[in-house]
Amino acid sequence: MSPLTTAVGGVATVVAAALVYRDAVRVGVDLGSPVLWASLVVLTAGASLTTALLVPDAPLPGILVLTALGPLLYVLERDDSMHGDDPADPTLLPSESESGNDSDE
């Protein structure tokens, strides 16, 4: 792996962590702190960069899954924080409001 690729990966990691931190502060996630979520992104991206550097024959899908793990977990927690702990209503789509269409078809 070239030094340029490593540098771009490091910059992308820092940018992703900064975006997660900023969004976590804005949304106010329920579980953990913004620093914890940004650290998780840095940890998973750093682990994937380290794996790619130290194990040149590592399969690319595995590296990509490891890279996406931190942001994916944050997005799931963000969605849960925004929509609350209300019980799911199987008769409504998420985009429909409860007071939306009351007409019988």
FITOR-202454 format. One record per residue (C-alpha): x, y, z; residue number from 1. Coordinates in nm, 2 decimals, decimal comma. Layout:
residues N
X:X&Y:Y&Z:Z&nr:NUM
...
This chain:
residues 105
X:0,00&Y:0,00&Z:0,00&nr:1
X:0,14&Y:0,34&Z:-0,10&nr:2
X:0,21&Y:0,62&Z:0,15&nr:3
X:-0,04&Y:0,83&Z:-0,04&nr:4
X:-0,32&Y:0,58&Z:0,02&nr:5
X:-0,23&Y:0,57&Z:0,39&nr:6
X:-0,24&Y:0,95&Z:0,41&nr:7
X:-0,57&Y:0,97&Z:0,23&nr:8
X:-0,71&Y:0,70&Z:0,46&nr:9
X:-0,59&Y:0,89&Z:0,77&nr:10
X:-0,74&Y:1,22&Z:0,65&nr:11
X:-1,07&Y:1,04&Z:0,57&nr:12
X:-1,07&Y:0,89&Z:0,92&nr:13
X:-1,03&Y:1,22&Z:1,08&nr:14
X:-1,30&Y:1,38&Z:0,87&nr:15
X:-1,54&Y:1,10&Z:0,94&nr:16
X:-1,48&Y:1,12&Z:1,31&nr:17
X:-1,53&Y:1,50&Z:1,31&nr:18
X:-1,86&Y:1,46&Z:1,12&nr:19
X:-1,98&Y:1,20&Z:1,36&nr:20
X:-1,88&Y:1,41&Z:1,66&nr:21
X:-2,05&Y:1,72&Z:1,52&nr:22
X:-2,37&Y:1,53&Z:1,44&nr:23
X:-2,38&Y:1,35&Z:1,78&nr:24
X:-2,35&Y:1,69&Z:1,95&nr:25
X:-2,63&Y:1,83&Z:1,73&nr:26
X:-2,87&Y:1,53&Z:1,77&nr:27
X:-2,79&Y:1,45&Z:2,13&nr:28
X:-2,75&Y:1,07&Z:2,11&nr:29
X:-2,90&Y:0,88&Z:2,40&nr:30
X:-2,62&Y:0,62&Z:2,45&nr:31
X:-2,27&Y:0,73&Z:2,51&nr:32
X:-2,11&Y:1,07&Z:2,44&nr:33
X:-2,01&Y:1,23&Z:2,11&nr:34
X:-1,64&Y:1,17&Z:2,20&nr:35
X:-1,72&Y:0,80&Z:2,24&nr:36
X:-1,89&Y:0,77&Z:1,90&nr:37
X:-1,61&Y:0,96&Z:1,73&nr:38
X:-1,35&Y:0,74&Z:1,90&nr:39
X:-1,54&Y:0,43&Z:1,77&nr:40
X:-1,52&Y:0,56&Z:1,42&nr:41
X:-1,14&Y:0,62&Z:1,46&nr:42
X:-1,09&Y:0,28&Z:1,62&nr:43
X:-1,27&Y:0,09&Z:1,34&nr:44
X:-1,11&Y:0,29&Z:1,06&nr:45
X:-0,77&Y:0,27&Z:1,22&nr:46
X:-0,81&Y:-0,11&Z:1,26&nr:47
X:-0,90&Y:-0,15&Z:0,89&nr:48
X:-0,60&Y:0,07&Z:0,78&nr:49
X:-0,37&Y:-0,13&Z:1,01&nr:50
X:-0,50&Y:-0,46&Z:0,87&nr:51
X:-0,46&Y:-0,33&Z:0,51&nr:52
X:-0,10&Y:-0,23&Z:0,59&nr:53
X:0,01&Y:-0,53&Z:0,78&nr:54
X:-0,18&Y:-0,80&Z:0,59&nr:55
X:-0,15&Y:-0,72&Z:0,22&nr:56
X:-0,35&Y:-1,03&Z:0,13&nr:57
X:-0,64&Y:-0,94&Z:0,35&nr:58
X:-0,97&Y:-0,96&Z:0,16&nr:59
X:-1,10&Y:-0,62&Z:0,06&nr:60
X:-1,47&Y:-0,70&Z:0,17&nr:61
X:-1,35&Y:-0,77&Z:0,52&nr:62
X:-1,16&Y:-0,44&Z:0,54&nr:63
X:-1,46&Y:-0,25&Z:0,41&nr:64
X:-1,69&Y:-0,41&Z:0,66&nr:65
X:-1,45&Y:-0,32&Z:0,94&nr:66
X:-1,43&Y:0,04&Z:0,81&nr:67
X:-1,80&Y:0,08&Z:0,79&nr:68
X:-1,87&Y:-0,08&Z:1,13&nr:69
X:-1,82&Y:0,24&Z:1,34&nr:70
X:-2,03&Y:0,48&Z:1,13&nr:71
X:-2,30&Y:0,21&Z:1,09&nr:72
X:-2,33&Y:0,16&Z:1,46&nr:73
X:-2,35&Y:0,54&Z:1,51&nr:74
X:-2,62&Y:0,57&Z:1,25&nr:75
X:-2,83&Y:0,30&Z:1,41&nr:76
X:-2,80&Y:0,47&Z:1,75&nr:77
X:-2,87&Y:0,81&Z:1,60&nr:78
X:-3,19&Y:0,67&Z:1,44&nr:79
X:-3,30&Y:0,52&Z:1,77&nr:80
X:-3,23&Y:0,85&Z:1,96&nr:81
X:-3,43&Y:1,05&Z:1,71&nr:82
X:-3,74&Y:0,83&Z:1,69&nr:83
X:-3,75&Y:0,74&Z:2,06&nr:84
X:-3,87&Y:0,43&Z:2,23&nr:85
X:-4,23&Y:0,45&Z:2,11&nr:86
X:-4,37&Y:0,11&Z:2,02&nr:87
X:-4,38&Y:0,03&Z:1,65&nr:88
X:-4,72&Y:0,05&Z:1,48&nr:89
X:-4,73&Y:-0,22&Z:1,21&nr:90
X:-5,02&Y:-0,05&Z:1,03&nr:91
X:-4,83&Y:0,27&Z:0,94&nr:92
X:-4,53&Y:0,35&Z:0,73&nr:93
X:-4,26&Y:0,55&Z:0,90&nr:94
X:-4,33&Y:0,84&Z:0,67&nr:95
X:-4,70&Y:0,86&Z:0,76&nr:96
X:-4,81&Y:1,06&Z:1,06&nr:97
X:-5,06&Y:0,92&Z:1,31&nr:98
X:-5,31&Y:1,19&Z:1,23&nr:99
X:-5,26&Y:1,16&Z:0,85&nr:100
X:-5,51&Y:0,96&Z:0,65&nr:101
X:-5,81&Y:0,86&Z:0,85&nr:102
X:-6,02&Y:0,77&Z:0,55&nr:103
X:-6,14&Y:0,41&Z:0,52&nr:104
X:-6,07&Y:0,26&Z:0,18&nr:105
